[in-house]
Amino acid sequence: MSDHKRKDVSRRIAKIYGHVHGIAEMLDEERPYSEIVHQISAVRASLESVTQVIVDDLVEDCVGKAAAKKPVAGSLEELQHVMAEIR
């Protein structure tokens, strides 16, 4: 993963971690189901967003290697694996 994307992903994961911790606190506080589900939905959206950042970076890596006529087989296999995980 490129350095600038790694920092972005790390920042996003830290926010998601905090959000999940907040949901655990909401459970302890016996907050309404609707509030808890709303926060869980927000976490899911955040996870999907960070996944997209990672996939985009991997695609950029594959395209960059192909443009530079470097071997892309390993990157393409990783991309295929990642896409299978998403499905």
CORJO-V660506 format. One record per residue. N is the residue number from 0. RES is the residue in three letters. SS is DSSP state (helix for helix, strand for strand, loop for the rest). D_LAST is the distance of its C-alpha to the last C-alpha in Angstrom with 1 decimal. Layout:
N_RES_SS_D_LAST, N_RES_SS_D_LAST
This chain:
0_MET_loop_21.2, 1_SER_loop_24.1, 2_ASP_helix_26.6, 3_HIS_helix_26.3, 4_LYS_helix_22.6, 5_ARG_helix_23.0, 6_LYS_helix_25.6, 7_ASP_helix_23.4, 8_VAL_helix_20.5, 9_SER_helix_23.1, 10_ARG_helix_24.7, 11_ARG_helix_21.6, 12_ILE_helix_20.8, 13_ALA_helix_24.4, 14_LYS_helix_24.3, 15_ILE_helix_21.2, 16_TYR_helix_23.2, 17_GLY_helix_26.2, 18_HIS_helix_24.5, 19_VAL_helix_23.2, 20_HIS_helix_26.8, 21_GLY_helix_28.1, 22_ILE_helix_26.1, 23_ALA_helix_27.6, 24_GLU_helix_31.0, 25_MET_helix_30.4, 26_LEU_helix_29.9, 27_ASP_helix_33.2, 28_GLU_loop_34.9, 29_GLU_loop_33.8, 30_ARG_loop_32.6, 31_PRO_loop_31.5, 32_TYR_helix_28.2, 33_SER_helix_27.5, 34_GLU_helix_28.0, 35_ILE_helix_25.8, 36_VAL_helix_22.9, 37_HIS_helix_23.4, 38_GLN_helix_23.2, 39_ILE_helix_20.0, 40_SER_helix_18.5, 41_ALA_helix_19.9, 42_VAL_helix_18.4, 43_ARG_helix_14.9, 44_ALA_helix_15.6, 45_SER_helix_17.0, 46_LEU_helix_14.1, 47_GLU_helix_11.9, 48_SER_helix_14.9, 49_VAL_helix_15.5, 50_THR_helix_12.0, 51_GLN_helix_12.8, 52_VAL_helix_16.2, 53_ILE_helix_15.0, 54_VAL_helix_12.8, 55_ASP_helix_15.9, 56_ASP_helix_18.2, 57_LEU_helix_16.6, 58_VAL_helix_16.7, 59_GLU_helix_20.3, 60_ASP_helix_21.1, 61_CYS_helix_20.1, 62_VAL_helix_22.1, 63_GLY_helix_24.9, 64_LYS_helix_25.3, 65_ALA_helix_25.3, 66_ALA_helix_27.9, 67_ALA_loop_29.9, 68_LYS_loop_29.7, 69_LYS_loop_28.4, 70_PRO_loop_26.2, 71_VAL_loop_22.5, 72_ALA_helix_21.3, 73_GLY_helix_20.3, 74_SER_helix_18.5, 75_LEU_helix_16.6, 76_GLU_helix_15.6, 77_GLU_helix_14.4, 78_LEU_helix_12.5, 79_GLN_helix_10.8, 80_HIS_helix_10.1, 81_VAL_helix_8.9, 82_MET_helix_6.4, 83_ALA_helix_5.3, 84_GLU_helix_5.5, 85_ILE_helix_3.8, 86_ARG_loop_0.0
